[in-house]
Amino acid sequence: MAFETERRPLGVYDGALGRTDAAPIDAGLRQYMLRVYNYMASGLLLSGLVAYFVANSSLASAFFRVTETGRLAGYTGLGWVAILAPIGLLFGMHYAVRNGKNGMLQGLYWSFVALMGVGLSNILLMYTGVSVVRVLLVTAIAFGGLSLYGYTTKRDLSPMRTFLMMGLIGIIVASIVSIFVASTMLQFVISVAGVLIFAGLTAYDTQTIKNQYFEVQGSSGENASAIMGATSLYLDFINLFQFLMMFLGQRRE
């Protein structure tokens, strides 16, 4: 979901066009990034509200097999649909971007984050509320620092892409293996590797979204680009939070 773009430095000479006017570009970039973060934050808020509502209502039994003590024991058929449906919505969002359907993209984005909230409600069933809040705070602080680094660094982070993608594939494969091979050590390795991979992706995606602005500024695709950028950062935050919960969260008794 990250965009590949060519970096255009601010305030430098640009061939026959002369020196670029950095101030207007900086203002436009700030507004663009603010839009990205607003979409992302609103998506996280909606996901959190949905997760809380599902976990604390009778709807939980429609998506999850829950014990008498309220602990998660597995997923129902509808639960698996809710967990897998966001993948289809992501494909739909890319279709909407390619075909310039901004209204459709907006609807799919809010549907995506709402369905993600259904899946995330399992965390509230598995872990204590105190540990969820604590890890959420740690995630927010870490994400903020990593995203700020990606935005401000002069270092080109694009060489990290191959390593991060390979690491992500490795985590997916290891997670599938862990379903059939119960190993505490494997789970620990997956959680640590997941934190490192999505920490890197947070910085990389932020820089990539920043660079993307110079490709879409002033065009009809600027808002669509902001939504897709917000989706990338939303997924980075959610995955970072989930992997941190794996070894910092306190499970319910």
C-alpha positions as CSV (number, residue, x, y, z in Angstrom):
1,M,0.0,0.0,0.0
2,A,3.0,2.3,0.2
3,F,3.6,4.5,-2.8
4,E,6.9,4.5,-4.8
5,T,7.8,8.0,-5.7
6,E,10.7,10.0,-6.9
7,R,11.9,12.5,-4.2
8,R,11.9,16.1,-5.1
9,P,14.0,18.2,-2.7
10,L,12.6,21.5,-1.3
11,G,14.2,24.9,-2.0
12,V,16.7,23.8,-4.7
13,Y,17.3,24.8,-8.2
14,D,15.1,23.0,-10.7
15,G,16.7,23.4,-14.1
16,A,15.3,26.2,-16.3
17,L,12.4,26.8,-13.9
18,G,14.8,28.3,-11.4
19,R,14.6,28.1,-7.6
20,T,11.5,26.5,-6.2
21,D,9.4,28.4,-3.8
22,A,9.8,26.3,-0.7
23,A,7.3,28.1,1.6
24,P,4.1,27.4,-0.4
25,I,5.3,23.8,-0.9
26,D,5.9,23.4,2.9
27,A,2.5,24.8,3.7
28,G,0.8,22.4,1.2
29,L,2.8,19.5,2.5
30,R,1.8,20.2,6.1
31,Q,-1.8,20.3,5.1
32,Y,-1.5,17.1,3.2
33,M,0.2,15.2,6.0
34,L,-2.3,16.6,8.5
35,R,-5.1,15.2,6.3
36,V,-3.3,11.8,6.2
37,Y,-3.0,11.8,10.0
38,N,-6.6,12.9,10.5
39,Y,-7.9,10.1,8.3
40,M,-5.7,7.6,10.2
41,A,-6.6,8.9,13.7
42,S,-10.4,8.9,12.8
43,G,-10.0,5.4,11.5
44,L,-8.3,4.2,14.7
45,L,-11.0,5.9,16.8
46,L,-13.8,4.2,14.8
47,S,-12.0,0.8,15.0
48,G,-11.6,1.3,18.8
49,L,-15.3,2.2,19.3
50,V,-16.4,-0.8,17.2
51,A,-14.1,-3.2,19.1
52,Y,-15.3,-2.0,22.5
53,F,-18.9,-2.2,21.5
54,V,-18.5,-5.8,20.1
55,A,-16.5,-7.0,23.0
56,N,-18.9,-5.7,25.6
57,S,-22.2,-6.7,23.9
58,S,-24.0,-9.8,22.9
59,L,-22.5,-9.4,19.4
60,A,-19.3,-11.0,20.7
61,S,-21.0,-14.4,20.6
62,A,-21.9,-13.9,16.9
63,F,-18.2,-13.5,15.9
64,F,-16.3,-15.4,18.6
65,R,-16.7,-18.5,20.7
66,V,-16.5,-17.1,24.2
67,T,-16.2,-19.0,27.5
68,E,-18.4,-18.4,30.5
69,T,-15.7,-16.2,31.9
70,G,-15.7,-14.0,28.8
71,R,-12.4,-15.3,27.4
72,L,-11.9,-15.9,23.7
73,A,-12.0,-19.6,22.7
74,G,-12.1,-19.3,18.9
75,Y,-14.0,-17.8,15.9
76,T,-17.4,-18.5,14.5
77,G,-18.0,-18.7,10.7
78,L,-19.2,-15.1,10.8
79,G,-16.1,-14.1,12.8
80,W,-13.8,-15.5,10.1
81,V,-15.7,-13.5,7.5
82,A,-15.3,-10.3,9.5
83,I,-11.6,-11.0,9.9
84,L,-11.0,-11.8,6.2
85,A,-13.3,-9.2,4.6
86,P,-11.0,-6.2,5.1
87,I,-8.6,-7.9,2.7
88,G,-11.2,-7.7,0.0
89,L,-12.0,-4.1,0.9
90,L,-8.3,-3.2,0.4
91,F,-8.5,-4.6,-3.1
92,G,-11.6,-2.5,-3.6
93,M,-9.9,0.6,-2.4
94,H,-7.0,0.1,-4.9
95,Y,-9.6,-0.3,-7.6
96,A,-11.3,2.9,-6.6
97,V,-8.0,4.8,-6.7
98,R,-7.1,3.5,-10.2
99,N,-10.5,4.5,-11.5
100,G,-10.8,7.8,-9.8
101,K,-13.8,6.9,-7.7
102,N,-13.2,9.1,-4.7
103,G,-16.7,8.6,-3.2
104,M,-16.3,4.9,-3.4
105,L,-12.9,5.1,-1.9
106,Q,-14.2,7.0,1.1
107,G,-17.0,4.5,1.7
108,L,-14.6,1.6,1.5
109,Y,-12.1,3.2,3.8
110,W,-14.7,3.7,6.6
111,S,-16.1,0.2,6.0
112,F,-12.5,-1.2,6.2
113,V,-11.7,0.4,9.6
114,A,-15.1,-0.5,11.0
115,L,-14.6,-4.2,10.1
116,M,-11.0,-4.1,11.5
117,G,-12.6,-3.0,14.7
118,V,-14.7,-6.2,14.8
119,G,-11.5,-8.3,14.4
120,L,-9.6,-6.2,17.0
121,S,-12.3,-6.8,19.6
122,N,-10.7,-10.2,20.2
123,I,-7.8,-8.3,22.0
124,L,-10.3,-7.0,24.5
125,L,-11.5,-10.5,25.1
126,M,-8.0,-12.0,25.5
127,Y,-6.2,-9.3,27.5
128,T,-7.0,-7.2,30.6
129,G,-8.3,-3.7,30.0
130,V,-5.4,-2.2,31.9
131,S,-2.8,-3.9,29.8
132,V,-4.6,-2.9,26.6
133,V,-4.5,0.8,27.6
134,R,-0.9,0.5,28.7
135,V,0.3,-1.1,25.4
136,L,-1.8,1.3,23.4
137,L,0.0,4.2,25.0
138,V,3.4,2.6,24.4
139,T,2.4,2.0,20.7
140,A,1.2,5.6,20.3
141,I,4.5,7.0,21.7
142,A,6.6,4.6,19.6
143,F,4.6,5.3,16.4
144,G,4.7,9.0,16.9
145,G,8.5,8.9,17.3
146,L,9.0,6.6,14.3
147,S,6.7,8.6,12.0
148,L,8.4,11.8,13.0
149,Y,11.7,10.3,12.1
150,G,10.4,9.2,8.7
151,Y,9.1,12.7,8.1
152,T,12.1,14.6,9.1
153,T,15.1,12.4,8.2
154,K,17.2,13.4,5.2
155,R,18.2,9.8,4.8
156,D,16.6,7.9,1.9
157,L,14.8,5.0,3.5
158,S,13.8,3.3,0.2
159,P,16.6,0.7,0.4
160,M,14.8,-0.7,3.5
161,R,11.9,-1.7,1.3
162,T,13.2,-5.1,0.2
163,F,14.4,-6.1,3.7
164,L,11.1,-5.0,5.2
165,M,9.0,-6.9,2.6
166,M,11.1,-10.0,3.1
167,G,10.7,-9.8,6.8
168,L,6.9,-9.3,6.5
169,I,6.7,-12.4,4.3
170,G,8.7,-14.3,6.9
171,I,6.4,-13.2,9.7
172,I,3.3,-14.4,7.7
173,V,4.9,-17.8,7.1
174,A,6.0,-18.2,10.7
175,S,2.5,-17.2,11.9
176,I,0.9,-19.9,9.7
177,V,3.4,-22.5,11.0
178,S,2.6,-21.4,14.6
179,I,-1.0,-22.4,14.1
180,F,0.1,-26.0,13.7
181,V,3.2,-26.0,15.9
182,A,2.5,-24.7,19.5
183,S,5.8,-23.1,20.5
184,T,6.2,-20.3,23.1
185,M,9.6,-19.5,21.7
186,L,8.3,-19.2,18.1
187,Q,5.5,-16.9,19.3
188,F,8.1,-14.7,21.1
189,V,10.3,-14.6,18.0
190,I,7.3,-13.7,15.8
191,S,6.2,-10.9,18.2
192,V,9.7,-9.4,18.4
193,A,10.3,-9.6,14.7
194,G,6.8,-8.1,14.1
195,V,7.6,-5.1,16.3
196,L,10.9,-4.5,14.4
197,I,9.4,-4.9,11.0
198,F,6.4,-2.6,11.6
199,A,8.6,-0.1,13.4
200,G,10.7,0.1,10.2
201,L,7.6,0.2,8.0
202,T,6.2,3.2,10.0
203,A,9.3,5.3,9.3
204,Y,9.5,4.1,5.6
205,D,5.8,4.6,4.9
206,T,5.8,8.1,6.4
207,Q,8.7,9.1,4.2
208,T,7.1,7.5,1.1
209,I,3.7,9.3,1.8
210,K,5.6,12.6,2.2
211,N,7.3,12.1,-1.1
212,Q,4.1,11.1,-2.8
213,Y,2.7,14.6,-2.1
214,F,5.0,16.1,-4.8
215,E,3.5,13.7,-7.4
216,V,-0.2,14.5,-6.6
217,Q,-0.2,18.1,-5.2
218,G,-3.0,20.1,-6.7
219,S,-4.4,17.1,-8.7
220,S,-7.8,15.4,-8.4
221,G,-6.0,12.4,-6.9
222,E,-4.6,14.3,-3.9
223,N,-7.3,13.2,-1.5
224,A,-7.3,9.6,-2.7
225,S,-3.5,9.6,-2.1
226,A,-4.1,10.9,1.4
227,I,-6.6,8.1,2.2
228,M,-4.3,5.4,0.9
229,G,-1.4,6.9,2.9
230,A,-3.6,6.9,6.0
231,T,-4.4,3.3,5.4
232,S,-0.7,2.4,5.3
233,L,0.0,4.2,8.6
234,Y,-3.2,2.8,10.1
235,L,-2.1,-0.8,9.3
236,D,1.4,0.0,10.7
237,F,-0.1,1.2,13.9
238,I,-2.5,-1.7,14.3
239,N,0.2,-4.3,13.6
240,L,2.7,-2.7,15.9
241,F,0.1,-2.6,18.6
242,Q,-0.9,-6.3,18.1
243,F,2.7,-7.5,18.2
244,L,3.5,-5.5,21.3
245,M,0.4,-7.0,22.9
246,M,1.8,-10.5,22.3
247,F,4.6,-10.0,24.8
248,L,3.6,-7.0,26.8
249,G,-0.1,-7.7,27.3
250,Q,-1.5,-9.4,30.4
251,R,-4.0,-12.2,29.5
252,R,-7.2,-12.6,31.4
253,E,-7.3,-15.3,34.0
